[in-house]
Amino acid sequence: METKTIQREIDLVNSARRGDRGAYAELVRRNYPGVIRTVYHLCGDEHLAEDAAQEAFLKAWQHMPTYQHRSSLKNWLYRIAVNAALDKLRSEPQLTVQDVDELDMPDYKPGPEAIMERKERAAAVHQAVWSLPVASRSVLVLRELERFSYREIAETLDIPLGTVMSRLNYARERLRELLKNELGQMEDNNG
């Protein structure tokens, strides 16, 4: 972040800590897309993700007066959001993966076969990520989708840096195995 942006965030945080709802609304606006994307990839369900994100931002607002600048606001918000998503997952064990048609796809105009193949691959990746243990999935989503550094992930999830690296390594290896089998079967069926 550039200095001007960092200072603006600090000003917004200080105002929000004093109860300024407008300042907090701006912080939510800035962080909502990443938070909702993260909790969606952890939950696999759009409605559950929206509930978890709302709970996270509400809880953050309630605790804003006690927020300390020990870690970045982003890490603090994501920690609350990940915990809210994990709480939702614990209370909804029968969850299924969201419909493949709702996944974001690029805008270019490929042919019908390419569209179907891309949807199948996206579904396979989504299903493989969803099948990972929640602890590994959390680290993978924060690193690969949100582009958090290892240190930011450690702070966000409140785990040691070595644990971040081992969980990420496990998640990547497991995905590689799952996708090798799944995508290999797809190619066999299509070819």
ABEGO torsion letter per residue (X at the ends): XBAAAAAAAAAAAAAAAAGBAAAAAAAAAAAAAAAAAAAAAAAGBAAAAAAAAAAAAAAAAAAAAABBAABBAAAAAAAAAAAAAAAAAAABAABBBBBAAABBBBABBBBAAAAAAAAAAAAAAAAAAAABBAAAAAAAAAAAAAGBBAAAAAAAAGBBAAAAAAAAAAAAAAAAAAAAAAAAAAAAAAX
